[in-house]
Amino acid sequence: MFFTVMAMIGVAVVLFILSFFLHDKFADLENQIEQFSITTMQDTYQMKKKIKILEEELLSDDIGQDKR
């Protein structure tokens, strides 16, 4: 019984120490999601800006055609 408890404590200590040196996959995933979110927001902003410019051009063309 004593050896079993000591073995479990030893394994726990080794795993605890290993956890500091292992690569954190969740941090990578979080960074990827953050980058994707930033890219998506930038693309959305650019698309809205282009749509606004196109709408302004269409409105100015409509006004120009109405005067003829």
C-alpha positions in Angstrom: 0.0 0.0 0.0 2.8 2.4 0.9 4.6 1.7 -2.4 1.5 2.3 -4.4 0.9 5.7 -2.8 4.5 6.7 -3.3 4.4 5.6 -6.9 1.2 7.6 -7.5 2.8 10.7 -5.9 6.0 10.2 -8.0 3.9 10.0 -11.2 2.0 13.0 -10.2 5.1 15.1 -9.6 6.6 13.9 -12.9 3.4 14.8 -14.8 3.3 18.2 -13.1 6.8 19.0 -14.1 6.2 17.8 -17.7 3.1 20.0 -17.9 5.4 23.1 -17.9 7.4 21.9 -20.9 4.6 20.6 -23.1 3.2 22.8 -25.9 -0.2 24.2 -25.1 -2.5 23.4 -28.1 -5.3 25.5 -26.7 -3.2 28.6 -26.8 -2.4 27.9 -30.5 -6.1 27.4 -31.2 -7.1 30.6 -29.4 -4.5 32.5 -31.4 -5.7 31.1 -34.7 -9.3 32.0 -33.9 -8.3 35.5 -32.9 -6.4 35.9 -36.2 -9.3 34.6 -38.1 -11.7 37.0 -36.3 -9.4 40.0 -37.0 -9.1 39.0 -40.7 -12.8 38.6 -41.0 -13.5 42.0 -39.5 -11.0 43.6 -41.8 -12.5 42.0 -44.8 -16.0 43.0 -43.7 -14.9 46.6 -43.2 -13.2 46.7 -46.7 -16.3 45.2 -48.3 -18.6 47.7 -46.6 -16.3 50.5 -47.7 -16.4 49.3 -51.3 -20.2 48.9 -51.3 -20.6 52.5 -50.0 -18.4 53.8 -52.8 -20.3 51.9 -55.4 -23.6 53.1 -54.0 -22.4 56.7 -54.1 -21.3 56.2 -57.7 -24.7 54.7 -58.6 -26.5 57.6 -56.9 -24.4 60.2 -58.7 -25.0 58.4 -62.1 -28.8 58.4 -61.4 -28.8 62.1 -60.6 -26.8 62.8 -63.7 -29.2 60.8 -65.9 -32.3 62.5 -64.4 -31.0 65.9 -65.5 -30.9 64.9 -69.2 
